[in-house]
Structures are given as structure tokens and as C-alpha cells.
Amino acid sequence: MFNDPFIKIFILLVIYSLILIIIKFLNIGRKKTFKNCTNACPDCSNALNRTKRKQIDKILFHISFRIFDLKRYSCNECGWEGLRWEDRYRPQGN
């Protein structure tokens, strides 16, 4: 049925794009906000600290079609380290 390599690649890209959109819609991996901090650890709910990005983080940013503004964080309390994303800043119109 799908013997053409272009069709296979196109279908895979469409499915991959849909998966990225669903992840964004469901807020998977998004920064958590609590009353005491704007960026909380997903494990212990304490404040996270920004750490330097690794090369793989930059690659993931481009592979995800720049849909996610991925940044690396770490927790001083429980030792969690990973990527979080937030909606890009959009100024409100006056």
C-alpha cells in the first residue's frame, strides 16, 4: 500500500507533529507553578534552579520543531534534574 518512501516519511512526520502538539496541549513536562515559587520541582515541589544546557538539549529543541522552549533545571532538595518548558512570553496588547 505505502511503497513510496516519500509517503512513509510524510506520514511519520505528520504523526510526530501530532504527538508533539498533544504533548503541548496536555502540558506534559511544563513548568509547575505554586504559591511560593513560579518554577517548582515535580517530585518535591521546592524551587528549581537553572543549570547550563547540554548539547543534547539544544538538539532536542530543534528536533521538536522549536515548539517547546526547553530549559534545564535541577533541585537542590531532592536532586531531580531535567528539562522543563514554558509558554513563550507574549506581551499583552494595550
Secondary structure, DSSP 8 states (H G I E B T S, - for coil): ----HHHHHHHHHHHHHHHHHHHHHTTTTB-B--SS-SSB-TTT--BEEE----HHHHHHHHHTTT-SEEEEEEETTT--EEEEEE--------
